[in-house]
């Protein structure tokens, strides 16, 4: 399971969802959690996660909002891909996946697919847990805020769509949280992808 947030303490909706999935899936599965840590104090919750995971592999640090914005305008990647990029995680994930034979790679949020080398995942089942459909979320932002926010959102939406068109065809299963998002994602995925 690949997560952009350390799912404990459960003080955000995404953390609540990820933690409860870990808890319930661990009853009949061995889980390795690879997760970003935003604040070192979060690691106080490591013993709680270790109750449900065979292994927890944390990687420290995400970019600040200002650092992310600066890199956004110097890059071709989406905002969330830049914000949650961790060079150490990117370089170690392939080795983590080779160390054991995993049946399923469960990825939380579209931007985290960027960490995977899709060409090496042919024998794995790849699950994308959307939480929110990024494209729909950014489309809503275009209609809100000042001119700068609207222009930023349009540019980011373009980047999300471009990445999505490359990545979603490799995903076996997309989990959506509403019928509206399910219908939307069915239009975006390839024929082999279940939503």
Helices and strands as residue ranges (DSSP letters): E 2-3, H 13-25, E 32-37, G 40-45, H 46-50, E 55-60, H 65-72, H 79-83, H 87-99, E 104-108, G 110-115, G 118-120, E 125-129, H 134-142, H 147-167, G 168-170, E 173-175, H 179-188
